[in-house]
Amino acid sequence: MLRTALSRSSVARSAASRGLPRAAAPRLARGLASDADGEDGVHVDMVARMWSCKVKDDPGAYQMDLVFDSFIDKASQVEGVVGASRLLCKSYWDYKLILKFEETGALKRYLAENGEHDALMREYLPQIEKLTIDGKVHQQSFVYDDIE
């Protein structure tokens, strides 16, 4: 298993090198914790599933919002879903939807074969793909943290 380990000092240096205020470094470091085998690593609290695609223009983004609003209404009924966010770049028309889960187990159950993910994708993926410029929708899972 490939593992990237970070130390608290490397997070502080990394935050400073990205131009984050010095006060942000301790908040980033709080996201690190020892895992079960005693090595330093990224603490997993919340997780997320992201859908990423490109839309043609503002009206296309609006149509995608309508589809994802309906998707979010149904996804919010899934056990462990705790929120959603949408990102839109109005220069390059990159569109991203993030569905947040309270913990890893909830995301795993959502993604399980013949689970809620499969049912939602059967219903919504064709609509989403039609609104993209190339018919492609990338999906990926992430560790999710709100850094305050």
N, C-alpha and C positions, 0 to 999 in steps of 0.2 A: 504494500500500500504506500503510495506516494504521499508524503506529509510535508507541509510547509510549516515550520515552527517559527514563531516570532517571540522576541523578548520584549518586555515592557520598554526598554530603552530604544529598541529599534522602531517601535511604534511611535515613540516621542520624536525620534529623528525623522522618521518618515512623515509625520504630520507637519513638522517644521519645514521640511523640504518641499512639501506641497503648498506651502504658503498658508496653512491653517494657523489660526491664532494659537499661541503657546498654551493657552488654557484648554484647547481642544485635545491636546495630546493625552492628558490623564483620562478624559472621557473615552478616547479610543482604546487606551490601555485597559480600561475596565471590561472591554469586550474579550480580553484574554483571560484564560483560566487554565489550571491544570486539568488534564483529562484523566481518565481512569488509570492509564499506565504511568502517570506521574510526569509525563513530558508536557512542556508548555505548548499550547496550541490555541486555536481560536475557539472560544466558548460558543456553543450553539444554543441560542435561546429560541428566537423566532426564526422561521424559514419562509421562503416565498417561491412561488412559481411565476415566471415571467413569459409573456408572449411578446414577440418583437417583430415588426414588419415595417414596410414603407407604404405610405399612402400618397396619392397623387397631389392633393391640394387641401385647402381648408374645407371645402364641401365634403371631400372624401373622408377627412378626419372626423367631421361631424357625423357622417353616416356610420363610421366605425364606432364613435361614442354611443350611438343608439344601439348598435348590436351588443357592445360590451356592457351597456347599462342593463340590458335584458339578461346577459350572461351573468353579471354580478348578482342580480336579483336571485337567480337560481343557485349560484355558487355560494351565496351567503347562507344558504340553508344547510350546507355541508358542515358536519361536525368538525370543529377546529379552525374554521375560517374566521379570521378576526379583522379583516379589512382589505381594502384594495386601494391602489394608486394608479394614476395614469400619467405618463410622460409623453409630451409631443414636442418635437423640434420643428418650428415653423420655418426654418431655413432649408433643411434637408428632408423634411417630412418623415422623420423616423417616429414611429408610434410604438409605445410600450405600455402594456398593462401588467401590473404586479398584483398578485393575489397572495395575501399574507396568511400564514398559518401559525397557531400558537406554539407548536412544537413539531419536531421531526416526525414523530409517529403519526400525527394528523396528516402531514403531507404524504407520507408513505401509504397510508390508508386511502387517501384521495387518488393516488396514482396507481393503486393496485389494479391488476388485470380485471377487467369488467367492473371497475369501480366507477365512482362519480366522474372522474376525469374522462373516461371513455364515453360515457353517456353525454356529457356536456360537449365534448368535441364532435361527436356524431351530429349533434344538433347545431352547433355554432361554427365549427371550423369551415364548412363550405361557404357560409355567409362572410366570414372574416377574409378568407382567401380571395373571394370575388372583389373585395374592396382594396386589396393590395395592388401595387403596380406590377408585380411579377408573379402573383399567386403563391408567394412563399411566406410562411409564418414560422419563425424560430421559437422553440420553447426551451426553457432552461430553469433549473432550480438553484436557489441561492440561500446562504445564511443571510438573515435580514436583521439589521439593527437600526433603530432611530438614534442618531447621535445628537444630543442636545448640548 
